[in-house]
Every structure is written in structure tokens, then in C-alpha cells.
Amino acid sequence: MKKLAIVASLALALGTSSAFAATQQEAAHAILEAVKMNNKADSLGFEWRDTYKKVLGPAKQAYHKGEYDKAVEMANKAKAEAELGIQQAESQPVVGLRMN
């Protein structure tokens, strides 16, 4: 009986660690949403300097390597940065100033 409890506990522990792993589809969706949000921030002129190169790029690389958890984590970070850029655009309107 004691061995059965140990085996059941071990199986449950191993099962839960993989139960929260991101799938390829979830990673692709997270990256797509991050790219859309980053493009919106860029269209407003408030894309953060490092978001695409240092966050979205590594997210895409992780996706292509099959590291879906990392891809989702990085994509969520990029999306959050883009959302902050959009908030910044809304809270800091620049009237009559054009930057080239």
C-alpha cells in the first residue's frame, strides 16, 4: 500500500510538470498577439527600442527550437511592453511636433 502511494505521488508530480507546458499553437498565438500589439505601438510612434530585437526575436527563435514555454514567456513580455508603449502614446500626446 505504501509503495502504491509513493508511485501514485510520483506519477502525479511528473504529470503536473508537463501539464502546464505550452503547446506549439499557444506559442504561435502568443507571438502573433505580441507582434500585432507591437505594430500598433509602432504605428503610434511609441514602439520601445528593444522590444522587437531583444524580446520578440528571441521569442521567435525559441519557438523555432521547440522551446514553447520560453517563446510564450518572451512573447508575453513583448506584448506587455507594447501595451505600455500604447499607454504612453495615449498619456503623452505630442501636438504639432514631428520627429523625423
N, C-alpha and C positions, 0 to 999 in steps of 0.2 A: 504494500500500500504506500509506504514511504517512497519507494522508487518511482511509483506511478506519479505521485505528486511532484517529484523532482523533474521527471521527464515532461510532465504537463506544464510546469512552470517554465522550463527551458524552451519548450515549443512556443509558448505564449510570448516569451521575451523575444525570441527570434522572429516570430511572426509580426509583432508590433513594430519592430525596427524597419521592416520593409513595407509595412502598410502605409507609411507616411512618405514613401519615396515618390517623387514627382514622375509623371509619365512623359513620354515624348510629346504627346498632344498638349499637356498642361504647360510644358516648357515653351512650345511653339506659340501657344496663345499668350503667355506672359510676355514673350519677346515682341510679338505683334502689337500688343497693347502699349508696351513701353515705347516702341517706335512711333506709333500714332500720337501718343502724348508728347513725345519729344519733338515731332514735326510740328505740332500745334504751338509748342513753346517757341520753336524756331520761327514760325510764321509771325509771331508777335514780337520777335526780336529779343526774346529773353531765354534763348537756349543757353544752358550753362556750359561753360567752356569744355569741361572734361567729361560730360555725360556720355556723349556718343563714343568717343575714343577709349576712355578708360573704364566705362561701365557696360555700355551696350555691346561694344566689341568683344570684351571677354565673355559676356553672356552668350553671344553667338558662337564663340569658339568652344565654350563648354557644351553647348547644345550639339555641335558637330562631333564632339568627342564622346557624346553619350552621357555626359555629366548633367543630367536634367535637374537635379536638386540645386546645383550651383547656378545653372542657367536661370532657373526661376528666381533664385535669391538675387542675382545680379540684375535681372530684368525688373524685378520689383523695386530695387534701389534706383534704377534709371527712371522708372515711371514716377517714383516719389520726387526725384529731383526735377523732372519735367513739370510735375504738378506745382512744385514750389516756384518754378520759373513763371508759370502761368499766373499764379497768385501774385508774384512780384510785378508782372506786367499790369495786372489789374489794380494793384495798390500804388504803383508808381508811374502813372501815365506821363509821357513826355509830350508836351504840347509845343508844336512849332519847331522842334529840334529834329534834324535829320542827320543821322550818322552814316557816313559812307566808309 
